[in-house]
Structures are given as structure tokens and as C-alpha cells.
């Protein structure tokens, strides 16, 4: 039987585009399959904020950040908490990825036209000891152009491959099976779905109009994770994070369904660490949704008072932006699936950013003028839109009215105005003093010691109840699904392994489907800025290895 192409790539997201671009550079022919219409090319990367984890970058050095491969690897291991037999390859991928982030990653991306915003963000700050979770220094580099700016260089390279006759993009092709010939996986079967004009991110039809069968010398799975499939998320939810919340919002569209992982397993692939996942605790319902249960994540500065459903402050060090999964675990064991930020307009104007390319039109549109305008605005326009229209926002001039609004939004009536006033007043006394025992106040002062935070991410310390800083704002925070941290086990060439640790001939995996490398390069937790980079690094490895294997 003849081959239809040298390689078949399943998934036209970032990892699939990177793998295909590398195959084109090697002169290989490629068929790219995706169940969505062409307008969704780039997958979830398109919607991202464009954050990239870099180590000892020029941007860091200009801001007097001292970083090193050794410090980054210390942070990675302290965050990942590798403790399983299955972590053999994930640990090797972690070391290789940190080498990449401290080495050629920036220059390689720069050569392809990707540019970096000059201010480096400080995500996942941890707040534990030196060997624990978190980034010791700022490492979150925002792509100029956000998610679309990350996708663009690789989509361009793929389309150049089309012009050369090396690449076929076959959208509306939904894979349902993988098969082997003489031991090697070389056959892909599935359904051809009816054409769809659905806009990017919106639901598309699953009506089949035919079937297909294609053969190639190698197959690369880059189909993404499970975040849009809440049933699968709940079935794989780990006991260590408590009971999954009754209400889950979606940080990704419904077509991120994880079904390809099961298909690969049926073909002999080893799926590991499926109980490791990355969901956010600062989700707000999108007032202008694109997909079902569409949530936006707040990227907060450190000053908001974070309260549980009963109005009690979260324990140290669960401050905004410090420990995502530590906070998730605490929330899930509290008996309520939501929390609150309480702040004021001065804080929201300086400290709230919203994740997503569509929520950052200045950065996405590469407009210096708009970035400057955003910095000068009392409240950035996308945030102001949520203040005006968001179902989770309460804006009032006085605290009693704010509490009434909070209880109306939750429907639980759990917040007591007098208790909350005591909590905020105690915090305000601490921040009005140059000395403090409140570790969140200490963290605020520490953040402002970093130039990047002082310029654009951290409000000058002040009392939340200061009338001049008002009005007061409360934001109900929901759990939103986002990333799978486990996936198909792969060696450093991205070749998929079987349960006994031997390679499955002909099959490769990259991106979220491979746990961003090895079946779970992050371990239990992420340092942030590592998902896009993981797609790029593992996609590059898969494309290069598959090309060499033919």
C-alpha cells in the first residue's frame, strides 16, 4: 500500500504547526488533520496571553533580574514535586526544557519574527521556602502580539510548505482510529464532518458526511487536552484537590475534548499522570462569551484581599498570584466552590489584567499608543467592561452596600458586614504602618521593590477603605478548567512509549497531548509561561525526530 504522505499530524494547534514547520524544513510531505474548521487554526494558543518562560533573558537583565539555569531548574523541581516511577521521562524533559529556555529559545523565536514586551511579569511567586513551589524571580515574558503573535511565525512556515506542495491542511477531519501495519503505526481513520462557518472558538457541527483512511510513515498526535470536556475533568479529578466544584467554567472551547488521548491509548500508547491538571481559581463569567461557559481568568497583582465564601481571608501564602493549585486545594476543601476578591478602583486599575488575546487589544494589536493609553487609564477598557456588565462584579460606594451585593450575587448570604469590616480595617491598619506582621502587606512591599511591578502591576500601598481610592469592588471568583498536566508518555524525541516503556513505532506526540513533554513535564504544578513554550519545544522535537526517522 502506498503512503498518502510522509507524516500525518493530528491537530492544527501550536504544537502541530511547529511540528509541521520542522517537517517542511526537512523536505517531508505532511497532511495536517483537525476536526475544527480552518478559521480555528492555531488552536488554544490563539486565545492565550502569549506568556513565555525565559531564563536570563535580555529583558530580565535590563530590569536587573538575576536569573540562571540553576535557579530555574531549582524552581522547576521544587514546583513539580516529581515523586512517581512514571516521572522518569518528565524529569528529563524538564531539564531539557529549562536548558532550552536558558539557551536558544529566545534567539530561535526572534529569528522567526517573534518579539517580546519589555516588562517581565512575575507569576506563581510561591511564598514557601527556597526549594518549594514558585518562581524565585520574574520570568513571564509576554509576546508582542499575544497568542496570535506566537502562532504567526509557525503558521507562516506551514503555509510556505503548502506553496511548495509539501503540506495539505485537511480541516473537518475527525480522527476516530489509529492502526498498525507490521507493528508500526501508520494508518489513521476517521470521519469527514460537514463544512462549518462557525467562528473561531464557537461550537461547530459534528454531522459526518463521509469517512477517510490515510497512511503515512509516521503520525504525530498534537490534539490538545481535556479542559473543554467537564465530564472527563471530573472523572480524572484527584482526591488531593478535594471534591470537584458543582460549578465549573471553561477556559477553553468545547472541542478541547481529550478524545484523541483515548484513541491513542487503544492503539497502545501509555497515558500517564492523568490526575495532574491545572485549573485556575480566579475565573469570571465572560459577559460577552464566545463558547459555552466561557470564563476569563484575572491575572491579579498582590493587593486584593482574597476571601473565602464566608468572608475569611485565605491562609498564608495564598495571596493573589502566588500558588494556583495550593489555592485550589484550599477552596475545594472549604465546602464552597467560589471565593472573593475585595478591592477598590485604585487597585483594579493598576493590578487587574485579563488573560486572553481578545482581552488585551493593545498588546494583541501591537499598538504602542494603546499600551501607553492603557497605562494612563484609571481602569483599562476591558476591565471596565466587566465592572459594568460582569455577573461576578459588585461595585458600591460603601461597604454595607457592597456586602448586600455580594450576598445577592452568591445567593448564599454568607458574608457578614461587621465581620468583613473588621477584616479590612485590620489589614488597613497594617498597610498604613511602615512595619507589619501581615505577610501579604510584606509581599506587596516586596513586589514594589521590583521595577516592573512598581511601574505597571502593583498599586501604591493604601487603605482599601480610603474613600479617595473608591468605589469599593468585590469580584466573585469561580473555578475554570484549563490544562492537562499529564498525557502520552514520550521519550526526548517525542516518540510515544507503550506501558512497558518501549517505543510505539511510528507514533509521536507533542503539546498538551503529551503533557507538554514526556507525559507531564510540569509534574504537579506549573511555573506559568511554560504551556506555549512546552508546545513549541515538544512540537519541534517531534517534527525533527519524525523527519529523521523516515
C-alpha positions in Angstrom: 0.0 0.0 0.0 1.2 3.5 -0.9 1.6 6.3 1.6 -0.5 9.4 1.3 2.2 11.5 3.0 5.5 11.1 4.9 3.9 12.2 8.1 0.3 12.8 9.4 -0.1 15.5 12.1 -3.3 15.3 14.1 -4.2 18.7 15.4 -3.6 22.2 13.9 -2.8 23.9 17.2 0.5 25.4 18.1 2.4 22.1 18.7 1.0 20.7 15.4 2.1 23.8 13.4 5.6 23.7 14.9 6.0 20.0 14.1 4.7 20.6 10.6 7.0 23.6 10.1 10.0 21.5 11.1 9.0 18.7 8.8 8.7 21.1 5.9 12.2 22.4 6.6 13.4 18.8 6.3 11.6 18.4 2.9 9.0 16.0 4.2 5.4 15.8 3.0 2.7 16.3 5.6 -1.1 16.0 6.0 -2.5 18.0 8.9 -5.9 16.9 10.2 -8.2 18.8 12.5 -11.8 18.4 13.4 -12.5 22.2 13.5 -12.8 24.5 10.5 -9.8 26.4 9.2 -10.7 29.6 11.0 -9.6 27.8 14.2 -6.1 27.2 13.1 -3.6 27.8 16.0 -6.0 26.2 18.5 -5.8 27.4 22.1 -2.6 29.3 21.6 -4.5 31.9 19.6 -6.6 32.8 22.7 -3.6 33.0 25.0 -1.9 36.0 26.7 1.3 34.9 24.9 3.3 34.3 28.0 6.7 32.6 27.6 9.1 31.3 30.3 12.6 32.5 29.6 15.7 32.4 31.8 18.4 35.0 32.0 16.9 37.0 29.1 17.9 40.5 27.9 14.6 41.7 29.2 15.3 40.3 32.6 18.8 41.8 32.7 17.6 45.2 31.7 15.3 45.1 34.7 18.2 44.0 37.0 16.7 40.5 37.4 19.5 38.0 38.2 18.4 34.6 36.8 20.3 31.4 35.9 19.7 27.9 34.6 20.5 26.5 38.0 18.0 28.8 39.8 15.3 28.0 37.2 15.8 24.2 37.5 15.7 24.5 41.3 12.3 26.3 41.0 11.1 23.8 38.4 11.9 20.7 40.6 10.5 22.4 43.7 7.3 23.2 41.9 6.9 19.9 40.0 7.3 17.7 43.0 8.2 14.7 40.9 7.6 11.6 43.0 6.4 8.7 40.8 8.1 6.0 38.8 6.3 7.5 35.7 8.2 10.8 36.2 11.4 9.4 34.6 10.8 11.0 31.2 9.0 14.1 32.6 12.1 14.9 34.7 14.4 14.5 31.6 12.0 16.8 29.6 12.1 19.3 32.5 15.8 19.6 32.4 15.9 19.7 28.6 13.2 22.4 28.6 15.0 24.6 31.2 18.2 24.3 29.1 16.1 25.4 26.0 14.6 28.4 28.0 18.0 29.4 29.2 19.6 28.8 25.9 18.4 29.1 22.3 14.7 29.6 22.9 14.6 33.4 22.7 17.1 33.8 19.8 15.4 31.0 17.8 12.0 32.6 18.2 13.4 36.0 17.5 14.9 34.8 14.2 11.4 33.9 13.1 10.0 37.3 13.9 8.6 36.8 17.4 9.1 39.8 19.7 8.8 40.3 23.5 7.2 43.0 25.5 9.9 44.7 27.6 8.3 44.3 31.1 8.7 40.8 32.5 5.9 39.5 34.7 6.2 37.6 38.0 3.7 34.7 38.0 3.4 31.9 40.6 5.5 33.5 43.3 5.2 30.6 45.6 5.7 32.1 49.1 7.3 29.0 50.6 11.0 28.2 51.1 13.8 28.3 48.5 13.2 24.7 47.4 9.5 24.9 47.3 6.9 26.0 44.7 7.2 29.1 42.7 9.4 31.4 40.6 12.2 33.0 42.6 12.4 35.8 40.0 10.1 37.3 37.3 10.2 35.0 34.2 6.9 35.6 32.4 7.7 37.2 29.1 4.6 38.5 27.1 4.7 38.1 23.4 4.2 41.3 21.4 1.0 40.3 19.7 0.0 37.9 22.5 -1.3 34.5 21.3 -1.7 35.4 17.6 1.9 36.7 17.7 3.1 33.3 19.0 1.1 31.4 16.3 2.0 33.6 13.3 5.6 32.5 12.6 4.7 28.8 12.5 1.5 29.3 10.5 3.6 31.3 8.0 6.1 28.5 7.7 3.3 25.9 7.3 1.7 28.0 4.6 5.0 28.3 2.8 5.0 24.5 2.9 1.6 24.5 1.2 3.0 26.7 -1.5 5.9 24.2 -2.0 3.5 21.3 -2.3 4.6 19.7 0.9 1.6 20.4 3.2 -2.1 19.6 3.0 -4.4 21.1 5.6 -7.5 18.9 5.9 -9.9 20.6 8.3 -13.2 19.0 9.4 -11.4 15.6 9.6 -12.1 14.0 12.9 -9.8 11.1 13.8 -11.5 8.0 15.3 -8.9 5.3 15.0 -5.2 4.5 14.7 -3.9 1.2 13.4 -0.6 -0.6 12.7 0.9 -2.5 9.8 3.6 -5.0 10.7 3.9 -3.5 14.1 4.3 0.2 13.1 1.5 2.7 13.5 0.9 4.1 10.0 -2.9 4.3 9.5 -5.3 7.0 10.5 -9.1 6.6 10.1 -12.0 8.9 10.9 -15.0 11.0 9.9 -15.2 13.9 7.5 -17.5 16.5 9.1 -19.8 18.8 7.2 -18.3 22.2 6.3 -18.8 24.8 9.0 -18.7 28.6 9.0 -18.5 28.6 12.8 -16.4 31.5 14.1 -13.2 30.6 16.0 -14.0 29.1 19.4 -17.7 28.7 18.8 -19.3 25.2 18.5 -19.1 23.5 15.1 -21.3 20.7 13.8 -20.4 17.1 14.4 -22.5 15.9 11.5 -20.5 13.4 9.4 -20.7 13.4 5.6 -18.1 10.6 5.0 -15.1 8.7 6.2 -11.4 8.7 5.5 -8.4 6.4 5.8 -4.9 7.8 5.4 -1.4 6.2 5.7 2.0 7.7 6.5 5.4 6.5 7.7 4.8 8.5 11.0 1.9 10.0 12.9 2.2 12.9 15.4 -0.6 13.5 17.9 -1.0 17.2 18.8 -4.6 17.1 19.7 -4.5 19.1 23.0 -6.0 18.3 26.4 -9.3 17.8 28.2 -10.3 21.2 29.5 -13.5 21.5 27.4 -14.8 18.1 28.5 -16.1 18.6 32.0 -17.1 15.0 32.4 -13.6 13.9 31.7 -12.2 16.6 34.0 -14.4 15.4 36.8 -13.6 11.7 36.2 -9.9 12.4 36.5 -10.1 15.0 39.3 -7.5 14.0 42.0 -8.6 13.3 45.6 -5.8 15.6 46.8 -7.7 18.6 45.4 -10.9 17.6 47.2 -14.3 17.2 45.6 -14.6 19.0 42.2 -16.9 22.0 42.3 -20.5 21.7 41.2 -20.0 24.8 39.0 -17.1 24.7 36.5 -16.4 27.3 33.9 -14.4 26.7 30.8 -11.2 28.4 29.9 -11.2 26.6 26.5 -13.8 25.7 23.9 -15.8 22.5 24.0 -13.8 20.9 21.1 -10.8 20.5 23.6 -12.4 17.2 24.4 -9.5 14.8 25.1 -11.0 12.1 22.9 -7.8 11.6 20.9 -6.0 10.6 24.1 -8.3 7.6 24.4 -7.8 6.7 20.8 -4.0 6.7 21.2 -4.3 4.5 24.3 -6.4 2.0 22.3 -3.5 1.9 19.8 -1.0 1.0 22.5 0.1 4.4 23.8 0.8 4.8 27.5 -1.2 7.7 29.1 0.3 8.7 32.4 -0.3 11.3 35.2 -3.9 11.9 34.1 -4.8 13.0 37.6 -2.4 16.0 37.3 -4.2 19.1 36.0 -4.0 22.9 36.0 -7.2 24.8 36.7 -7.5 28.4 37.7 -9.2 29.8 40.8 -9.7 33.4 39.6 -12.3 32.8 36.9 -15.1 35.2 36.0 -18.0 34.6 33.7 -17.4 36.3 30.3 -20.1 38.9 29.9 -19.6 38.5 26.1 -19.0 34.8 25.7 -17.5 33.1 22.7 -18.0 29.4 23.8 -20.2 27.7 26.3 -19.5 28.5 30.0 -16.7 30.9 28.7 -14.6 32.1 31.6 -11.8 34.7 31.7 -9.0 34.5 34.2 -8.0 37.5 36.2 -4.2 37.9 36.3 -4.1 39.8 39.6 -1.5 41.9 41.3 -0.8 41.2 45.0 -3.0 43.8 46.8 -6.6 42.5 46.6 -7.9 40.9 49.8 -8.7 37.3 49.0 -11.7 35.9 51.0 -13.4 32.6 51.1 -17.1 32.2 50.6 -17.7 33.2 54.3 -15.6 36.3 54.1 -12.5 35.0 55.8 -9.0 35.7 54.4 -7.3 32.8 52.7 -4.3 31.5 54.7 -0.6 32.4 54.1 0.8 32.3 51.4 -2.4 32.0 49.3 -2.2 35.6 48.1 -3.2 36.7 44.6 -0.7 35.3 42.1 1.3 33.1 44.4 0.1 29.4 44.3 -2.6 28.4 41.9 -3.1 24.8 43.0 -2.5 25.4 46.6 -5.3 27.9 46.5 -7.5 25.4 44.5 -6.9 22.7 47.1 -7.9 25.1 49.9 -11.0 26.2 48.2 -12.2 22.7 47.3 -11.9 21.7 51.0 -13.8 24.7 52.2 -17.2 23.4 51.2 -17.8 26.2 48.7 -16.6 26.4 45.1 -16.0 30.1 44.9 -14.1 32.9 46.6 -14.0 36.7 46.5 -11.6 39.5 45.8 -12.3 42.7 47.7 -10.5 45.8 46.5 -11.1 49.3 45.2 -10.9 51.2 41.9 -7.3 52.3 42.5 -6.2 48.6 42.9 -8.3 47.3 40.0 -7.0 50.0 37.7 -3.4 49.1 38.3 -3.4 45.4 39.2 -6.1 43.7 37.1 -5.1 42.1 33.8 -7.3 39.7 32.0 -5.9 36.6 30.4 -6.5 36.2 26.7 -5.6 37.8 23.4 -9.1 39.2 22.9 -9.0 40.9 26.4 -5.7 42.7 25.5 -6.3 44.5 22.2 -3.4 46.9 22.8 -0.8 44.1 23.1 -2.5 41.8 20.6 -2.7 44.7 18.0 0.9 45.7 18.7 -0.1 49.3 19.4 2.4 51.2 21.5 0.0 54.1 21.6 -2.8 51.9 23.1 -0.4 50.3 25.6 0.5 53.8 26.9 -3.1 54.8 27.0 -3.9 51.7 29.0 -1.2 52.5 31.5 -2.6 56.0 31.9 -6.3 55.0 32.2 -8.0 54.9 35.6 -9.3 51.4 34.6 -8.4 49.6 31.4 -11.3 49.4 29.0 -11.6 45.5 29.0 -11.6 45.5 32.8 -14.1 48.4 32.9 -16.4 46.4 30.7 -16.5 43.6 33.3 -17.1 46.1 36.0 -20.1 47.4 34.1 -21.5 44.1 32.7 -19.9 41.2 34.5 -22.2 38.9 36.6 -19.5 38.4 39.2 -18.7 42.1 39.9 -20.2 44.3 42.6 -19.3 48.0 42.6 -20.5 50.2 45.5 -19.5 53.3 47.4 -19.8 51.9 50.9 -19.1 48.6 52.5 -22.6 47.7 53.7 -23.9 48.1 50.2 -21.0 46.0 48.9 -21.8 43.2 51.2 -25.5 43.2 50.2 -24.4 43.0 46.6 -22.0 40.1 47.4 -24.7 38.1 49.1 -27.1 38.8 46.2 -24.6 37.5 43.7 -23.8 34.4 45.6 -27.3 33.7 46.8 -25.8 32.2 49.9 -26.0 35.2 52.3 -22.7 34.1 54.0 -20.9 37.4 54.3 -21.5 39.4 57.5 -20.9 43.2 57.0 -19.5 43.7 60.5 -17.0 40.8 60.3 -15.8 41.9 56.9 -15.3 45.5 58.1 -13.2 44.2 60.9 -11.1 42.1 58.5 -10.5 45.0 56.1 -9.9 47.5 58.9 -7.2 45.3 60.4 -5.5 45.0 57.1 -5.7 48.7 56.5 -4.0 49.4 59.9 -1.1 47.2 58.8 -0.6 48.9 55.4 -0.7 52.4 56.9 2.4 51.4 59.0 6.0 51.1 57.7 6.2 47.9 59.8 3.9 45.0 59.6 3.2 41.4 60.7 0.8 40.9 57.8 2.7 38.8 55.2 0.5 39.9 52.4 1.5 43.5 53.1 5.1 42.4 53.2 4.6 40.8 49.8 3.1 44.0 48.4 6.2 45.9 49.6 8.4 43.2 48.1 6.6 43.3 44.7 7.1 47.1 44.5 10.8 46.6 45.0 10.8 45.1 41.5 10.7 47.9 38.9 8.3 46.0 36.5 5.7 45.6 39.3 6.0 49.1 40.5 5.6 50.5 37.1 2.5 48.6 35.8 1.4 45.8 38.2 1.3 46.9 41.8 -0.7 49.8 43.3 1.0 52.1 45.8 0.1 50.7 49.3 -3.0 52.4 50.6 -6.1 51.6 52.7 -8.8 49.7 50.9 -11.5 51.7 52.7 -9.9 55.0 51.7 -12.8 57.0 50.1 -10.3 58.7 47.7 -9.4 55.2 46.3 -13.0 54.1 45.7 -15.5 52.9 44.8 -15.2 49.5 46.5 -15.3 46.4 44.3 -16.0 42.8 45.0 -15.4 40.1 42.5 -16.7 36.5 42.8 -14.1 34.1 41.6 -15.0 30.7 40.1 -13.0 27.6 39.1 -12.2 27.5 35.4 -10.8 24.5 33.6 -7.7 24.9 31.6 -4.8 22.5 31.2 -4.0 18.8 31.4 -0.6 18.3 33.0 -0.5 14.6 32.2 -0.5 13.0 28.8 1.0 10.4 26.5 4.4 9.2 27.7 7.2 10.2 25.3 11.0 10.0 25.2 13.1 13.0 24.4 12.5 12.5 20.7 8.7 12.8 21.4 8.2 9.2 20.4 5.3 7.7 22.2 6.0 4.8 24.6 4.0 1.8 25.5 3.1 0.6 29.0 6.4 -1.4 29.2 8.5 1.6 28.3 9.3 0.6 24.7 8.7 3.0 21.8 5.5 2.5 19.8 6.9 2.5 16.2 5.6 5.3 14.1 3.8 7.3 16.7 4.9 10.7 18.2 3.1 13.2 20.5 3.6 16.8 21.4 2.0 19.7 23.2 -0.7 19.2 25.8 -1.5 15.7 24.4 2.0 14.7 25.7 1.8 16.6 28.9 3.9 19.3 27.2 6.7 16.7 27.0 7.3 13.2 28.4 3.7 12.8 29.7 3.9 15.5 32.3 6.9 17.9 32.2 5.3 20.1 34.9 4.8 17.4 37.5 2.0 18.6 39.9 2.4 22.3 39.2 3.4 24.8 36.6 5.7 27.9 36.8 3.5 29.6 34.2 4.6 30.8 30.8 5.5 27.1 30.1 2.5 25.9 28.2 3.1 27.7 25.0 6.8 27.0 25.3 6.1 23.4 26.0 4.1 23.1 22.8 6.9 24.8 20.9 9.7 22.7 22.4 7.9 19.3 22.1 6.4 20.1 18.7 9.9 21.0 17.4 11.3 17.8 18.9 8.5 15.7 17.3 8.9 17.2 13.9 12.6 16.9 13.8 12.6 13.3 15.1 9.9 12.1 12.8 11.7 13.7 9.8 14.9 11.9 10.7 13.2 8.5 11.2 11.7 8.3 7.7 
